[in-house]
Amino acid sequence: MNRRIVLLLPGQGSQHQGMGVHLYEREPVFATAMDEFFAATEDDGARLRADWLSGTPDVPIDDGPRAQPLLYAVGHAVGRLLIERGLRPGLLLGHSVGELAAAALAGVFAPAAGARILRGRSAALAGTPPGGMLAVAAAPDRVAGLITPEWAAAGLAVGAVNGPAQTILAGADPELALVAEAAAAAGLTCVRVRAHQPFHSPVLAEAARRFEKAVAAERLRPANTPILSARTARPVSPQEAVDPAFWAHLMSEPVLFWPALAGLPADEGFVFVDTGPGNGLATIARRHPSVRAGISRVVPLMPPPGRDPWPVWEAGLAALADAL
């Protein structure tokens, strides 16, 4: 069957210490892409690389200024490696900061520019109030109904829709704690996402405006590979691709990952390739109707923490070649 590769690029919450280091040690194309990223971020890159390779990082991996640049860099480097091997994606779909990695792979901005953009993203987070995200096992409408007008005024909002019954709330810590109590009282299962900032909530609107200046400083081009946006749940248009505000405000607006994924045709063959650690996007992709019908395949390339990653990588490459 002639299946189209859909590269899935993850965001905050999928990270773990040492993710992708096995590829850095054994795959020259991956290592080159990572080293280019670190070099382009100058002094910040040296510290970022040291924390990535360390068993005892100075800054915890779950902090946004650590997790997000590394998730971007690893996703971009995996994409570069697959393309070098002739496994070119026909479609790119990123979750949160993964959408920026998709933009880089599609040529919207150059790799060095991408590193500077991520440095600007981290800088824009300075001074934002402590907060985070809460995963709730319920449909978006039901989860949104938990938010009181007072909590909404403080910036609490639905931050992501990851599945028909998998919704993320985002906001500052006081409101997030209150809504967690309300969810538990309603009999809903919920768990904090591994994040120290309230990504994809109005709390970060001002940070997004600061970040826009960093994006605007770089040259942007229309994508040379289709990008399915998890911000709009539709393909990125040429006009959106060159609009700094489009990319900057990804951090403060909801991630519509499931609506974007579910909008792909149920009768078309795809190979959904999860490039990131943890297999979270692969789990979501398995719900797509074409996968359930046996028309499409899902291929994770990295395991959750605690498993030897190299055999998983080799098995993933073999499964990807077999699925095409």
N, C-alpha and C positions, 0 to 999 in steps of 0.2 A: 504494500500500500504506500502511496506517495503522501506522507504526512509532513505538515509544516511544523518546524521547531518554534515553540513559544518559550522564550527565555524569561524565567521568573526571578526577579531580583529582590531580595528581602530587605526589610527595614528594622527599626528598633524593636527589641524583644527577642530577636533570633540570635543575638550575639553570644559568644562565650570566649573565655580567654584562650588564646592560641588558635583561634579559627583560621584555617587556611595555611598555617605554618608548614604543614606537610607538603603543600604544593610549592611553597617558597623554597623549600630545601631540595626539591626534585624536578621541578618544571621550570626551565629557563625563561620561557615566555611569560609565565606568571610572575616570576621573580623580577624580571625587567620592568613589567608594568607596575609592580608594587614599589620598586626602587625609584622609578620616575615620579610616582606620586609623592613619596616621601621627600625627594629632592626638591620638587616644586613647592612644597609647603615650608621649605627652609628650616629654621630652628624648630618650629612646631613639628615638622616631619621627623626630625631626629628623636624628639621625645616620644612621638607617637609610635615610631618603629621600636624604640626600646621597650615601651610598655607592652606592645603587641607580642614581642619575643620573650618577655619576662614572665616568670612564674609568680612574681610579686610586683605587679605594676604600681607605679606611683599614684596613678589616677584609676579608680575602679572602671572596669570595662562597661558597666551599665550606665555610666555617666554619658550624656549625649555628646559632649565634645570628644569623647574617646570612641564610643560605639559607632556613631554615625559616620565619621570619616573612614573608619576601618571597614564597616559594612559596605560603604560605597566603593572603597578601593579593592576589596576582595571580590565583590560582584563584578566590577569592571575588569579586573584581571582575569577572572574565570572566563568572562565573555571573550576577552582578547585571545585567550588560549584556545577556546573552542573554534573561533573564527580562523585562527592560524592552522588548525587541523582540518579545515574545510567544512566544519559543522556550523555554517552560518545560519543565524536565526532568521525566520521570516517575520517575526513579531516580537516586540519587547514589552514586558509588563512588569513594572516595579511597584513595590509597596513602600510608601513613605520615601525615605532617602534613596531607596532602590530605583525610584523614578529618575533621579539625577544620574545614577549609574547607567540607566537605559539611555538617557539623553547623550551621555558621553559615547556610548557604544554606537549610537546612531549618528555621530558626528555633529551634534548640535553645538558642542564646544570641544575644543582640543583637550587632550589629556592634561596638559599643564594648567590650562584654564580651569579644568574641573577640580584640580587640587586647590587652586586659589579660591574657587567658589566654596569648596567645603571648609576651607580655613575661615572664610567670611561667615559661613553658616554657624560655625562654632563660636566665633567672636560675637555674633548677634545674640547668642543665648545668654551672654553675661548680664547679670542683674535680673533675670527672670525669676519669678517666685517659685519656691519649691512646689513640685507637683508630680503628676505622673498619669498613668492610664490604668484602667480597670477592665479586665475582660469579663463579660457577663454572658452566660449561656442562655440567650433568649433573643427573640427577633428584635430588630431595631425599634419598631413602634412601641413594643412593650418596655424596652429599656429606656427610651426617651420619655415615657410616661412617668418614670421615677424622678425626673428632674423637676424640682420646684421652681417657680419663677425667681425666687431669691437666689438659688444656686445657679440658674441660667444667667442672671445678671452678673454673677461673679465669674462667669466664663466657663462653667461646667457644660459640656456638650457631648453628643455622640461624636467620637473621634475616628471611628473606623467601622466599616461593615465588612467582616471577613467571611461571613456565611449566612445562610438563612436564619440560623439561630446562634450566631457568634458575633457579638457586638462589643465594641470597645468604647468606654466612656473616658473622657480626658478632662483634666482641670487641675486647679490648685489643690494642695493637700487638705485643707479644711473641708471643702465641699466633696472631695473624693472620698474622704473617710465617712462623711454623712451618707452619701449615696450607696456606699458599700453596706452600711447598716440597713438601709432601706431595701436593697436587693436581697440581703439575707433574710430580712423579715418577710419578704414576698416569696421566699422559698426558692430563690434563684442562686445557682452556683456562680461564684465570681472569684477572681484571683487577680492580684496586682501584676501588671506587665512589668518587665524588667526595664524600668526607665526612671530617671530622676527629674525629668522635665515634662510639663503638660503639653506634649506635642499634639497637634491637630485639634487644638481648642482655641477659642478667641483670646485666651490668656497670652498667646504668643503672637498676637496680631502686630504689636509694635516691634517685636523681634523680627518678624517677617518683613516689615517695612525697612528696617536697618539692613537686613540681608539682601534686599532688592538692589541696594547700591553696589554690593559686591558682584552680583550677577550682571548688572548693567555695565560694569567696567570691562567685561569680556565680550569678545565677538561671538555672536550667536548666529546659527545657520539653520535652515530647514532640515529636518531629519532625512537621512538617506536610507533608513530602515523604518518601517512603520512602528510607532510607539502607541500602545493602547494605554491611555492615561487612567490611573486609579483616582485622579482628582475629579475627572469629568465623566468617567465610564465610557469614553469614546476615543477614537484616534486623535492624537495631537495634530492640529492643523498647522500648515506652514506659518500662519500668522502667530499662533500661540508659541511655536518653537522659538521665535525670535523676540518674544516679549519677556523681559526680565521678571515682570510681576507674576507671570504664569508659574515660573519655576520657584520664585521666592516664597510665594504664599502656599506652596505645598505644605509647609511646616505648620500652618495655622488653620488649615481647612481639612474637612474629613477625608479619610481614605476610603474610596468606594471600590475596594478590591473585588469583592464578590460580584457586585453589579457589572463591573468591567469584564470579569472572567465569564460570568454567566451569559453575557451578551454574545459570546462567540457561538457560531452555528453548532447545533447539536448533531448535524449530519456530516460534518467535515472532520477529517482526520488531523489530529495535532499530536506533537510530542511535547508535553509540558515538562520543561527541564528546570528543576529547582537548583539554583546556583549556590544557595546559601547554607549556613549551618542550621541544624535543628530540624530540617524537613517540614517546617511549618507551612510553606506555600505548596509543597507537594501534597500535604494532607488536604488542603483546601481544593486543589486541582482535582483530586480524586472524586469530588462531588459533581464535577461537570458532567452533564448528560452524555456527552460523547465518550467520556471515559467509562461511565457506567454501562454504556451500550457496547463497549469493547472496540469502538472505532478509534479512540485515541489512547495514548499511553502516557504514563507519568514516570519521570526518571529523576530521582534525587541524586546529587553528586557528592554530598557530604553528610556524615552521620551526626546525631546528637552528641554532646560531650560524653566522654567515657568509653567510646568505641574507637578502635584503630581506624583512622580515616583513610589510609591509603588503599586497602582492599575495597572499601566502599567507592572510592574514586574510580578505581580500575573497573569494578563491576558496573558502575554508572556509565562509563564511556562505552563499554561493551553493549549495555542495554540500549543506549542511545543509537549506536550504529545499527543494531538489530531492528530498532523500531522504525527506521526511515524507509 
